[in-house]
Each structure stands twice: as C-alpha cells, then as structure tokens.
Amino acid sequence: MSNIAEGFERGTKADLLNFLFIARGSAGEVRAQLYVARDLGYITEGEFTEVSRSVEEVSRVLYAFIQSVQNSQYAGLQRKKIIKSPEEEAREMRDWIEQLKGDA
C-alpha cells in the first residue's frame, strides 16, 4: 500500500507504474518468505496455503491495476496545471482507484 501511495504522490504515470511493480515484487518476496517460514516450522501447512493464496490474489490484483494504468489516459498529477489541496488530491486518488477497479 505504501508503494502505491508513493508512486501516486510522485505525480507521473511512469512513477506510479514503477511503484506498482515494486509492490508486486514485494508480494513475491512475501511468497518466498512464506516458504522459509513453512520449512522452518514457524507456520503450518494450512497457514502457508491460506496466506499463499491471499498473496497470489494481491499479486493478481496488482497486475490488473498495472494493466489498467498502462492502458489509461492518466498522465499523472504533474501534468495538471491546477494546484489542489491534499484533501482534493486524496479524494481524486480514491475516485481514480475506484474507476480503475471498475475497469479491471
């Protein structure tokens, strides 16, 4: 979530995509650590399976989000001429994410 927020705040489509890919890479890291935790006996096979499925779903959602951004007309906040308050920016970000969810 922090990577997505940072990418959005950077203000360009390219930065957002970069940070979305970083977030997806982090999901891969979590999957790798799950194998370590299971192999060392820190989690059960059932816990491993449950969390692995959740992480795989997050990775799929991130990939769909990446595709939506790549295919969108969104150019980034730096391309806009109007300065907005942080509250307006947050509202716009929420609206835009909801729109992308609908496209995925």
C-alpha positions as a printed Julia matrix, in Angstrom:
104×3 Matrix{Float64}:
   0.0     0.0     0.0
   2.83    2.4     0.82
   4.5     1.81   -2.54
   1.23    2.53   -4.35
   0.74    5.74   -2.37
   4.32    6.85   -3.02
   4.01    6.17   -6.74
   0.8     8.18   -6.93
   2.3    11.07   -4.98
   5.29   11.25   -7.31
   2.84   12.64   -9.83
   3.66   10.83  -13.06
   2.23    7.75  -14.72
   5.73    6.31  -15.1
   6.45    6.67  -11.37
   3.11    5.15  -10.42
   3.78    2.17  -12.67
   7.29    1.78  -11.26
   6.0     1.69   -7.7
   3.18   -0.68   -8.65
   5.8    -3.08   -9.99
   7.77   -2.65   -6.76
   4.62   -3.5    -4.78
   4.12   -6.61   -6.92
   7.76   -7.55   -6.33
   7.14   -7.23   -2.6
   4.3    -9.73   -2.93
   6.82  -12.12   -4.49
   9.15  -11.56   -1.56
   6.35  -12.41    0.87
   5.7   -15.66   -1.02
   9.39  -16.56   -0.76
   9.42  -15.82    2.97
   6.33  -17.99    3.42
   8.29  -20.97    2.07
  11.09  -20.25    4.54
   8.64  -19.91    7.43
   6.93  -23.17    6.49
  10.19  -25.06    6.01
  11.5   -23.86    9.39
   8.26  -24.84   11.1
   7.16  -21.32   12.02
   3.82  -21.82   10.26
   1.71  -24.86    9.5
   0.99  -26.17    6.03
  -2.57  -24.87    6.38
  -1.38  -21.39    7.33
   1.08  -21.46    4.44
  -1.66  -22.4     1.97
  -4.1   -19.79    3.25
  -1.63  -16.91    3.23
  -0.09  -18.0    -0.09
  -3.5   -17.85   -1.75
  -4.07  -14.36   -0.33
  -0.69  -13.13   -1.55
  -1.28  -14.62   -5.0
  -4.62  -12.77   -5.16
  -2.91   -9.5    -4.18
  -0.36  -10.09   -6.93
  -3.13  -10.68   -9.49
  -4.96   -7.53   -8.4
  -1.75   -5.5    -8.65
  -1.13   -6.87  -12.14
  -4.65   -5.88  -13.2
  -4.08   -2.43  -11.68
  -0.79   -2.13  -13.62
  -2.55   -3.05  -16.86
  -5.33   -0.54  -16.17
  -2.82    2.25  -15.57
  -0.83    1.3   -18.67
  -3.97    1.41  -20.8
  -5.45    4.54  -19.22
  -5.26    8.11  -20.41
  -3.98    9.09  -16.94
  -0.86   11.2   -17.41
  -0.15   11.99  -13.78
  -0.77   14.82  -11.41
   2.37   16.69  -12.52
   0.75   17.17  -15.9
  -2.12   19.15  -14.39
  -1.92   22.92  -14.19
  -4.31   23.35  -11.24
  -2.88   23.12   -7.74
  -5.18   21.2    -5.42
  -5.32   20.79   -1.68
  -4.14   17.49   -0.17
  -7.77   16.66    0.61
  -8.77   17.21   -3.02
  -5.81   15.11   -4.18
  -6.78   12.27   -1.81
 -10.4    12.39   -3.0
  -9.23   12.33   -6.63
  -6.93    9.38   -5.92
  -9.78    7.42   -4.27
 -12.12    8.2    -7.18
  -9.49    7.22   -9.73
  -8.72    3.92   -7.96
 -12.44    3.11   -7.83
 -12.67    3.83  -11.54
  -9.71    1.52  -12.27
 -11.28   -1.23  -10.13
 -14.36   -0.98  -12.3
 -12.22   -1.34  -15.44
 -10.35   -4.43  -14.15
